[in-house]
Amino acid sequence: MLHFVGEDFELVLRRGEGGAFQRYWLQSLLAGGVGVQICPVYGEGARQSDARERTLDQVAEFNHVVEANAERVYHCQTRADLDDARLRLVLAMEGAEPLEGDPDAFDEWYERGVRSVSLTWNHPNDFAGGIDTPTQGLTDRGRALVRRFDELGVMLDLAHASAQTWRDVAEEDVSFSVTHANCRELCDHPRNLADWQLELLGEREGVLGMMALSFVVAPDAPTVWRWLDHFDHAVAVMGIEHVGIGADFVDQVVPTAGARSAARTRVALDRFTAPEHFPFLVSALRERGYDGEELEGILGGNWLRILEAALPA
């Protein structure tokens, strides 16, 4: 996950002189050997009054990045686009607040190239419950939106969704994945998935992107080795074909003026804070016993399978 903005914070992409994506993110992604990157725009969770406007600004920034770096990056929107040799950026939406409660409004965002959507951030909205409201599930609008995703060729992402939203989505005949989370059995955090959720994810042929942030790995020992314990557990519960990477790098985020009073601490794992550290993860996975096709699946093959199935031709 490479966010273009986050709640009360903004990325280095939006600070200082122009060309920050070229100077930092692009080189970091290429150094890490990244071929496909999910890029979520974000309507600020519960702040729904300006969600559409804020998200349109983020899409404009995304388009500017693609245009300014056209020789090296590409906006991936179809199955065929996955074969492009450039770094493929998949535009995603984290939280459906920009739709302003109207499931039919998503068609406009689809035309802008959005190909992956999570229904909520942590907060509930007009479509579904988030982890802050575990007993609130899909609304009628949410069911209509989920079905529309399936018709258009959009990857449904249940990261941040409530337990009841998971159960309600399970009643729909749709596929889904989770872009960034870990295993609650190893770290009891509401952003992590219980074993019943892992099992359901495997049954629906989805993929879990393993999340490299300390509070969902092991707050007392935020190391790559503890993160790999989550990989092992996910593989044991649902099979290696359902495990991928969803690092969610956020240490590059800095407080905006309105949030500078909040204390900021690093939340990344030791020795794994940015895309250029992926080679270290590859070595660690090999030491843990993953190799060959299994390793290739975790590093990207499993996500490519999901995108090939979800994206339009």
URVENLIN-V691903 format. One record per residue. N is the residue number from 1. RES is the residue in one letter. NEAR is the number of other ideal C-beta (glycine too) atoms within 12 Angstrom. Layout:
n: <N N>
res: <RES RES>
near: <NEAR NEAR>
This chain:
n: <1 2 3 4 5 6 7 8 9 10 11 12 13 14 15 16 17 18 19 20 21 22 23 24 25 26 27 28 29 30 31 32 33 34 35 36 37 38 39 40 41 42 43 44 45 46 47 48 49 50 51 52 53 54 55 56 57 58 59 60 61 62 63 64 65 66 67 68 69 70 71 72 73 74 75 76 77 78 79 80 81 82 83 84 85 86 87 88 89 90 91 92 93 94 95 96 97 98 99 100 101 102 103 104 105 106 107 108 109 110 111 112 113 114 115 116 117 118 119 120 121 122 123 124 125 126 127 128 129 130 131 132 133 134 135 136 137 138 139 140 141 142 143 144 145 146 147 148 149 150 151 152 153 154 155 156 157 158 159 160 161 162 163 164 165 166 167 168 169 170 171 172 173 174 175 176 177 178 179 180 181 182 183 184 185 186 187 188 189 190 191 192 193 194 195 196 197 198 199 200 201 202 203 204 205 206 207 208 209 210 211 212 213 214 215 216 217 218 219 220 221 222 223 224 225 226 227 228 229 230 231 232 233 234 235 236 237 238 239 240 241 242 243 244 245 246 247 248 249 250 251 252 253 254 255 256 257 258 259 260 261 262 263 264 265 266 267 268 269 270 271 272 273 274 275 276 277 278 279 280 281 282 283 284 285 286 287 288 289 290 291 292 293 294 295 296 297 298 299 300 301 302 303 304 305 306 307 308 309 310 311 312 313>
res: <M L H F V G E D F E L V L R R G E G G A F Q R Y W L Q S L L A G G V G V Q I C P V Y G E G A R Q S D A R E R T L D Q V A E F N H V V E A N A E R V Y H C Q T R A D L D D A R L R L V L A M E G A E P L E G D P D A F D E W Y E R G V R S V S L T W N H P N D F A G G I D T P T Q G L T D R G R A L V R R F D E L G V M L D L A H A S A Q T W R D V A E E D V S F S V T H A N C R E L C D H P R N L A D W Q L E L L G E R E G V L G M M A L S F V V A P D A P T V W R W L D H F D H A V A V M G I E H V G I G A D F V D Q V V P T A G A R S A A R T R V A L D R F T A P E H F P F L V S A L R E R G Y D G E E L E G I L G G N W L R I L E A A L P A>
near: <42 45 37 41 36 36 28 22 28 30 34 29 35 29 21 14 12 15 18 26 37 25 17 26 36 31 21 29 33 22 18 29 21 36 31 40 45 45 42 42 45 44 42 34 31 23 23 26 14 17 34 28 19 30 38 23 23 38 34 20 31 40 24 23 35 34 17 20 28 18 14 24 36 29 30 38 30 23 22 15 29 31 17 23 14 24 36 34 43 43 41 46 51 45 41 52 39 39 35 25 23 22 32 17 27 34 18 22 36 29 14 26 31 43 39 46 50 50 53 45 41 30 32 32 42 32 46 48 33 38 35 23 24 24 16 28 30 36 26 16 24 41 26 26 41 40 24 31 41 25 19 30 28 39 42 48 47 50 47 44 50 36 29 27 44 41 23 29 40 27 18 27 14 33 31 40 44 48 42 40 46 45 39 26 22 30 30 16 24 25 35 33 45 28 19 19 41 35 23 31 41 29 17 31 22 42 46 47 44 48 40 42 36 29 25 39 39 27 18 10 16 28 23 34 24 30 40 35 24 41 41 26 28 43 31 20 28 32 22 32 25 38 45 42 45 42 43 41 39 34 29 33 34 23 19 20 12 13 17 13 10 15 9 18 15 20 28 29 37 22 21 38 28 32 33 24 29 31 20 28 36 24 20 30 33 19 15 24 16 24 17 14 14 23 27 22 27 40 35 31 26 38 43 28 26 41 38 25 26 37 32 23 12>
